[in-house]
Amino acid sequence: MTIWDKTSWDERNCDVITEFRENQGQTGGRELVLLTTTGWRSGEQHTTPLMYLAEGDRIYVIASKGGAPSHPDWYHNAVAGPTVTLEVGAELYQAIATVLTIEERARVFDKQARRHPFFAEYAKTTPCEIPVVMFERGT
């Protein structure tokens, strides 16, 4: 599987989602959130397991797509329809997605890249700036 092989990546994600839900969010020590978005073209629901950084009630996710030269589908869906569903541990709730400004993005990206250096490596391999998305609980 190459890092951008969509079919293999989707199959892997299905396995991770199953493990997450069967174990109330425990996935072998990985800090994951399940993000469910509505497809901006299809209108269908899509769930994606993602690494995240929590600060208070906010969840931050780096939209890296493994260093690919384009943004991930979930990112486009969250921008087009910012009301999403998050699963963190055994908790499920609606949230609002906001793409961070340049200044705030740098702070959060750098913090997460210190925890997980592969994010910094991804930034070196892609021609675009990798966005960071903040999720806040909906009202």
Number of C-alpha atoms within 10 A of each C-alpha: 9 7 11 13 9 11 10 13 13 12 10 13 16 15 11 20 19 12 15 22 15 12 13 13 23 16 17 10 7 11 16 22 24 23 22 20 27 21 17 16 9 8 11 9 13 14 19 18 20 17 16 19 19 12 9 7 8 12 20 25 24 23 23 22 19 19 23 17 17 15 18 15 15 20 22 17 23 23 16 15 16 18 21 22 22 24 20 19 17 12 9 13 12 17 20 19 26 16 20 16 11 11 8 12 19 14 12 20 21 15 13 20 17 12 11 12 12 14 21 17 13 18 19 12 12 17 12 14 14 23 18 21 23 20 24 20 16 12 6
